[in-house]
Amino acid sequence: MLKKNSKTKSGKNTNVEQFVRTLAKLIDQKKGTEIVIFDLRSMSPITDYFISTNGLSEIHNRAIAESLIEYAEPDHIEGLETGNWILLDFIDVIVHIFLKATRDFYGLERLWGDAPQIQCEHD
């Protein structure tokens, strides 16, 4: 199965590494916490990167998600209505925005713990 390339709202194809760093920076600007980027290129045919982050509340999670949606239109969105786990699928990058308790319960970091992680540059 071939993946489509991620595109910003302007319709331009993006360099995936630049795109994942930009999404992480936008999350940081909206005060998302515990931002972790997993490089899954050698491990998964589904996507190249996962970004996981926490918000402080369901409203905060939705605000983070809406800022990412404003920057680039995801191919698929899950959980925006409830807000405790929001998934934004940009094809090459999948973003998970959690409440801390939900993130701890599902433990994606344990599942993908062998994947290399990319450090985020915070302002």
C-alpha atoms as a printed R data frame, in Angstrom:
    type eleno elety resid chain resno       x      y      z
1   ATOM     1    CA   MET     A     1   0.000  0.000  0.000
2   ATOM     2    CA   LEU     A     2   1.414  3.383 -0.964
3   ATOM     3    CA   LYS     A     3   0.933  6.402  1.218
4   ATOM     4    CA   LYS     A     4  -0.063  9.794 -0.096
5   ATOM     5    CA   ASN     A     5   2.281 12.653  0.767
6   ATOM     6    CA   SER     A     6   1.292 15.152  3.437
7   ATOM     7    CA   LYS     A     7   0.207 18.542  2.161
8   ATOM     8    CA   THR     A     8  -0.251 21.865  3.866
9   ATOM     9    CA   LYS     A     9  -3.468 23.835  3.315
10  ATOM    10    CA   SER     A    10  -1.704 25.712  0.513
11  ATOM    11    CA   GLY     A    11  -1.546 22.384 -1.348
12  ATOM    12    CA   LYS     A    12   2.241 22.188 -1.358
13  ATOM    13    CA   ASN     A    13   3.917 18.839 -0.695
14  ATOM    14    CA   THR     A    14   6.094 19.005  2.357
15  ATOM    15    CA   ASN     A    15   9.380 17.482  3.352
16  ATOM    16    CA   VAL     A    16   8.219 14.968  5.948
17  ATOM    17    CA   GLU     A    17  10.963 15.706  8.490
18  ATOM    18    CA   GLN     A    18  10.282 19.435  8.223
19  ATOM    19    CA   PHE     A    19   6.548 18.776  8.463
20  ATOM    20    CA   VAL     A    20   6.864 16.666 11.638
21  ATOM    21    CA   ARG     A    21   9.066 19.313 13.283
22  ATOM    22    CA   THR     A    22   6.612 22.065 12.326
23  ATOM    23    CA   LEU     A    23   3.702 20.113 13.813
24  ATOM    24    CA   ALA     A    24   5.691 19.565 17.026
25  ATOM    25    CA   LYS     A    25   6.511 23.282 17.172
26  ATOM    26    CA   LEU     A    26   2.830 24.182 16.740
27  ATOM    27    CA   ILE     A    27   1.957 21.777 19.572
28  ATOM    28    CA   ASP     A    28   4.599 23.407 21.750
29  ATOM    29    CA   GLN     A    29   3.226 26.874 20.947
30  ATOM    30    CA   LYS     A    30  -0.189 25.698 22.169
31  ATOM    31    CA   LYS     A    31   1.469 24.454 25.383
32  ATOM    32    CA   GLY     A    32   1.178 20.735 24.688
33  ATOM    33    CA   THR     A    33   3.318 18.778 27.145
34  ATOM    34    CA   GLU     A    34   5.499 15.664 26.935
35  ATOM    35    CA   ILE     A    35   5.900 15.935 23.152
36  ATOM    36    CA   VAL     A    36   7.513 12.778 21.779
37  ATOM    37    CA   ILE     A    37   8.242 12.089 18.104
38  ATOM    38    CA   PHE     A    38   8.729  8.461 17.063
39  ATOM    39    CA   ASP     A    39  10.532  7.714 13.796
40  ATOM    40    CA   LEU     A    40   8.676  4.670 12.452
41  ATOM    41    CA   ARG     A    41  10.077  4.657  8.920
42  ATOM    42    CA   SER     A    42  11.913  1.362  9.411
43  ATOM    43    CA   MET     A    43   9.173 -0.205 11.554
44  ATOM    44    CA   SER     A    44   5.763  0.516 10.065
45  ATOM    45    CA   PRO     A    45   4.176  0.606  6.604
46  ATOM    46    CA   ILE     A    46   1.323  2.708  8.040
47  ATOM    47    CA   THR     A    47   3.133  5.988  8.672
48  ATOM    48    CA   ASP     A    48   6.603  7.511  8.950
49  ATOM    49    CA   TYR     A    49   6.181  9.311 12.278
50  ATOM    50    CA   PHE     A    50   4.000  9.412 15.378
51  ATOM    51    CA   ILE     A    51   3.817 12.502 17.536
52  ATOM    52    CA   SER     A    52   2.378 12.033 21.026
53  ATOM    53    CA   THR     A    53   1.531 14.887 23.363
54  ATOM    54    CA   ASN     A    54  -0.616 15.704 26.373
55  ATOM    55    CA   GLY     A    55  -3.061 18.519 26.859
56  ATOM    56    CA   LEU     A    56  -4.312 19.740 30.217
57  ATOM    57    CA   SER     A    57  -8.019 19.259 29.451
58  ATOM    58    CA   GLU     A    58 -10.344 18.144 26.665
59  ATOM    59    CA   ILE     A    59 -10.751 21.790 25.623
60  ATOM    60    CA   HIS     A    60  -6.967 22.226 25.545
61  ATOM    61    CA   ASN     A    61  -6.615 19.060 23.427
62  ATOM    62    CA   ARG     A    62  -9.158 20.400 20.939
63  ATOM    63    CA   ALA     A    63  -7.321 23.746 20.775
64  ATOM    64    CA   ILE     A    64  -4.061 21.936 19.988
65  ATOM    65    CA   ALA     A    65  -5.797 19.827 17.336
66  ATOM    66    CA   GLU     A    66  -7.537 22.812 15.752
67  ATOM    67    CA   SER     A    67  -4.234 24.676 15.415
68  ATOM    68    CA   LEU     A    68  -2.748 21.678 13.562
69  ATOM    69    CA   ILE     A    69  -5.854 21.331 11.378
70  ATOM    70    CA   GLU     A    70  -5.583 25.029 10.533
71  ATOM    71    CA   TYR     A    71  -1.985 24.491  9.376
72  ATOM    72    CA   ALA     A    72  -2.543 21.287  7.367
73  ATOM    73    CA   GLU     A    73  -5.677 19.336  6.618
74  ATOM    74    CA   PRO     A    74  -5.500 15.795  8.003
75  ATOM    75    CA   ASP     A    75  -6.676 12.882  5.899
76  ATOM    76    CA   HIS     A    76  -8.571 11.528  8.911
77  ATOM    77    CA   ILE     A    77  -9.610 12.817 12.364
78  ATOM    78    CA   GLU     A    78 -10.786 10.812 15.390
79  ATOM    79    CA   GLY     A    79 -11.834 11.914 18.865
80  ATOM    80    CA   LEU     A    80 -12.245 15.642 18.284
81  ATOM    81    CA   GLU     A    81 -15.727 15.573 19.798
82  ATOM    82    CA   THR     A    82 -14.693 14.002 23.128
83  ATOM    83    CA   GLY     A    83 -11.160 15.332 23.393
84  ATOM    84    CA   ASN     A    84  -9.473 12.792 25.679
85  ATOM    85    CA   TRP     A    85  -7.613 11.156 22.770
86  ATOM    86    CA   ILE     A    86  -7.546 12.993 19.475
87  ATOM    87    CA   LEU     A    87  -5.904 11.361 16.474
88  ATOM    88    CA   LEU     A    88  -4.953 13.409 13.412
89  ATOM    89    CA   ASP     A    89  -3.785 11.328 10.453
90  ATOM    90    CA   PHE     A    90  -1.667 13.343  8.038
91  ATOM    91    CA   ILE     A    91  -0.631 10.086  6.234
92  ATOM    92    CA   ASP     A    92   3.130 10.504  6.758
93  ATOM    93    CA   VAL     A    93   2.604 11.710 10.333
94  ATOM    94    CA   ILE     A    94  -0.011 10.612 12.858
95  ATOM    95    CA   VAL     A    95  -0.543 12.934 15.823
96  ATOM    96    CA   HIS     A    96  -1.949 11.648 19.122
97  ATOM    97    CA   ILE     A    97  -3.187 14.285 21.571
98  ATOM    98    CA   PHE     A    98  -4.062 12.783 24.940
99  ATOM    99    CA   LEU     A    99  -5.206 13.613 28.402
100 ATOM   100    CA   LYS     A   100  -2.403 12.326 30.659
101 ATOM   101    CA   ALA     A   101  -4.525  9.546 32.209
102 ATOM   102    CA   THR     A   102  -5.598  8.316 28.759
103 ATOM   103    CA   ARG     A   103  -2.007  8.334 27.491
104 ATOM   104    CA   ASP     A   104  -0.835  6.413 30.539
105 ATOM   105    CA   PHE     A   105  -3.649  3.869 30.167
106 ATOM   106    CA   TYR     A   106  -3.047  3.048 26.476
107 ATOM   107    CA   GLY     A   107   0.767  3.261 26.641
108 ATOM   108    CA   LEU     A   108   1.663  3.847 22.992
109 ATOM   109    CA   GLU     A   109   5.206  4.566 24.156
110 ATOM   110    CA   ARG     A   110   5.441  0.953 25.373
111 ATOM   111    CA   LEU     A   111   4.217 -0.345 22.012
112 ATOM   112    CA   TRP     A   112   6.621  1.774 19.964
113 ATOM   113    CA   GLY     A   113   9.411  1.995 22.541
114 ATOM   114    CA   ASP     A   114  11.960  0.439 20.167
115 ATOM   115    CA   ALA     A   115  11.443  3.221 17.622
116 ATOM   116    CA   PRO     A   116  14.038  6.001 17.456
117 ATOM   117    CA   GLN     A   117  12.862  9.267 18.946
118 ATOM   118    CA   ILE     A   118  13.482 12.751 17.562
119 ATOM   119    CA   GLN     A   119  14.148 15.550 20.001
120 ATOM   120    CA   CYS     A   120  11.790 18.516 19.881
121 ATOM   121    CA   GLU     A   121  13.131 22.028 19.885
122 ATOM   122    CA   HIS     A   122  11.108 24.119 22.320
123 ATOM   123    CA   ASP     A   123  10.830 27.897 22.347
